[in-house]
Amino acid sequence: MSRLREYLAGKLEDWELRILPGSYDIVGDIAIIRIPNALRHRAEEIAKAIMEINGHVRTVLNQVSPVSGSFRLRRLEWIMGDKRTVTIHREYGCLFKVDLEKCYFSPRLSYERYRVAELVRPSETVINMFAGVGCFSILIAKRSKADKVYSIDLNPWAIKYAIENIRLNGVEHIVEAILGDAKTIIKERLMETADRVLMPLPEKAYEYLDYAVDALKPNGGTIHYYDFTHAGKDEDPICKVEEKISRKLSKFGIDFKVDFGKIVRTVGPRWFQVVLDIRVNKRIKRADL
Ligand SMILES: C[S@@+](CC[C@H](N)C(=O)[O-])C[C@H]1O[C@@H](n2cnc3c(N)ncnc32)[C@H](O)[C@@H]1O
């Protein structure tokens, strides 16, 4: 039984406890929960319990829409505590300031950000194509000896916070926040510059994959590719994503090897977010094909 359910046992009815979400996110001092419509009348009791369980939580918000749109935003309704959506989240020694209403942020990707940061070798140039408020980029700058990290995002609010976070973490000499569409930024100024490219936007990574390849140095490099996939009982989600990208990369005559793959998280019934670390060994410029 989740801690929240345990806490509310005896206060909520059995049917209410059954539909109470088992988990919620905490970002800095703000908790975000998705309360089902049938439980809205209990929102305040639920929020009070969350604040009592987590002494540092100052605000509880209800997520009332799924994450959607290009900027990957969700609608949030205030339930209890301070009326604000801005907070500072601490992760692996970094500070991330974020407005949860105006920018994407998920504490659930914390280990994945750490995993990628640990792979970066000294002197690398890294491009983060869908960087949000700069979490992967700043963690890389703080934990590795990367030379340069380009942190691109289309959302002006995400870039505003990324610039603030770069300063907050003292990595101005390494991380550059760039506002714009990753495709355009790569075409205009970042062709053949990177040892490593991050694509943490599963909704667009496949469409943008050839631009990630274009951004790698002529001797190649690594792409961290994120995608969503459905996989039936007898199917392996990692193999499914591998087959999908293999078709595209092979079509462009790109020599590659998938070094690593894993399920980052389960996002629905038999729906998975998958990451592949793709080592691109050699590529033929598209103009040569
Ligand atoms: C899932 S979020 C990534 C968040 C971030 N990597 C993190 O760990 O917090 C995806 C981000 O991609 C941005 N985005 C969407 N389309 C884009 C594009 N064409 N070029 C650059 N950024 C884009 C969104 O604004 C959003 O901030």
PDBQT file of the ligand as one rigid body, heavy atoms in Angstrom, charges set to zero:
ROOT
HETATM    1  C1  LIG A 301      10.333  16.265 -22.820  1.00  0.00    +0.000 C 
HETATM    2  S1  LIG A 301      10.961  17.902 -22.769  1.00  0.00    +0.000 S 
HETATM    3  C2  LIG A 301      12.672  17.619 -22.411  1.00  0.00    +0.000 C 
HETATM    4  C3  LIG A 301      13.025  18.063 -21.080  1.00  0.00    +0.000 C 
HETATM    5  C4  LIG A 301      14.472  17.960 -20.629  1.00  0.00    +0.000 C 
HETATM    6  N1  LIG A 301      15.319  17.200 -21.483  1.00  0.00    +0.000 N 
HETATM    7  C5  LIG A 301      14.535  17.506 -19.193  1.00  0.00    +0.000 C 
HETATM    8  O1  LIG A 301      15.215  16.523 -18.894  1.00  0.00    +0.000 OA
HETATM    9  O2  LIG A 301      13.894  18.144 -18.358  1.00  0.00    +0.000 OA
HETATM   10  C6  LIG A 301      11.068  18.328 -24.458  1.00  0.00    +0.000 C 
HETATM   11  C7  LIG A 301      11.441  19.768 -24.734  1.00  0.00    +0.000 C 
HETATM   12  O3  LIG A 301      11.599  19.899 -26.152  1.00  0.00    +0.000 OA
HETATM   13  C8  LIG A 301      11.178  21.200 -26.522  1.00  0.00    +0.000 C 
HETATM   14  N2  LIG A 301      10.919  21.176 -27.971  1.00  0.00    +0.000 N 
HETATM   15  C9  LIG A 301       9.818  20.764 -28.630  1.00  0.00    +0.000 A 
HETATM   16  N3  LIG A 301       9.999  20.843 -29.965  1.00  0.00    +0.000 NA
HETATM   17  C10 LIG A 301      11.251  21.316 -30.155  1.00  0.00    +0.000 A 
HETATM   18  C11 LIG A 301      12.024  21.603 -31.307  1.00  0.00    +0.000 A 
HETATM   19  N4  LIG A 301      11.531  21.437 -32.520  1.00  0.00    +0.000 N 
HETATM   20  N5  LIG A 301      13.283  22.067 -31.148  1.00  0.00    +0.000 NA
HETATM   21  C12 LIG A 301      13.787  22.274 -29.886  1.00  0.00    +0.000 A 
HETATM   22  N6  LIG A 301      13.093  22.025 -28.769  1.00  0.00    +0.000 NA
HETATM   23  C13 LIG A 301      11.844  21.552 -28.878  1.00  0.00    +0.000 A 
HETATM   24  C14 LIG A 301       9.972  21.483 -25.632  1.00  0.00    +0.000 C 
HETATM   25  O4  LIG A 301       9.749  22.854 -25.496  1.00  0.00    +0.000 OA
HETATM   26  C15 LIG A 301      10.399  20.789 -24.323  1.00  0.00    +0.000 C 
HETATM   27  O5  LIG A 301      10.981  21.705 -23.431  1.00  0.00    +0.000 OA
ENDROOT
TORSDOF 0
